[in-house]
Amino acid sequence: MNDIIDRLESANEYCESAEARQLRKDAAAEIRELRHKNQQLEALIQRRASQKMARGAMA
């Protein structure tokens, strides 16, 4: 299955208005940004969990 960003960026543009093309590009950029933020949050959660486990092992 194709990634949604790839599908948004590679759709046929010959029959689209400039507004529709820009909307697709904006949607792809927003999805990319949200995925990046999600990865950052997941990494933060993992670090916090590791810190808690390390503190628990010291006690």
C-alpha positions as CSV (number, residue, x, y, z in Angstrom):
1,M,0.0,0.0,0.0
2,N,1.3,3.4,-0.9
3,D,2.1,5.9,1.7
4,I,-0.5,8.7,1.9
5,I,2.2,11.4,1.4
6,D,3.4,9.7,-1.8
7,R,-0.1,9.5,-3.1
8,L,-0.8,13.1,-2.4
9,E,2.4,14.3,-4.0
10,S,2.2,12.1,-7.1
11,A,-1.4,12.4,-8.1
12,N,-2.2,13.5,-11.7
13,E,-2.1,17.3,-11.8
14,Y,-3.1,17.9,-15.4
15,C,-6.8,18.2,-14.6
16,E,-6.4,20.0,-11.3
17,S,-6.7,23.7,-10.5
18,A,-3.8,25.5,-8.9
19,E,-5.8,25.6,-5.6
20,A,-6.3,21.9,-5.6
21,R,-2.6,21.2,-6.2
22,Q,-1.6,23.6,-3.4
23,L,-4.2,21.9,-1.1
24,R,-2.6,18.5,-1.8
25,K,0.9,19.8,-1.2
26,D,-0.2,21.5,2.0
27,A,-1.8,18.4,3.2
28,A,1.3,16.3,2.5
29,A,3.5,18.9,4.3
30,E,1.2,18.9,7.4
31,I,1.1,15.1,7.5
32,R,4.9,15.0,7.3
33,E,5.1,17.6,10.2
34,L,2.7,15.7,12.3
35,R,4.5,12.4,11.8
36,H,7.8,14.1,12.8
37,K,6.1,15.5,16.0
38,N,4.8,12.0,16.7
39,Q,8.2,10.5,16.4
40,Q,9.6,13.2,18.8
41,L,6.9,12.4,21.4
42,E,7.5,8.7,21.1
43,A,11.2,9.2,21.7
44,L,10.5,11.4,24.7
45,I,8.1,8.8,26.2
46,Q,10.8,6.2,25.7
47,R,13.4,8.3,27.4
48,R,11.1,9.0,30.3
49,A,10.3,5.3,30.7
50,S,14.0,4.5,30.6
51,Q,14.8,7.1,33.3
52,K,12.0,5.8,35.5
53,M,13.3,2.3,35.2
54,A,16.9,3.4,35.9
55,R,15.7,5.2,39.0
56,G,13.7,2.2,40.1
57,A,16.8,-0.1,39.7
58,M,18.9,2.3,41.9
59,A,16.4,2.2,44.8
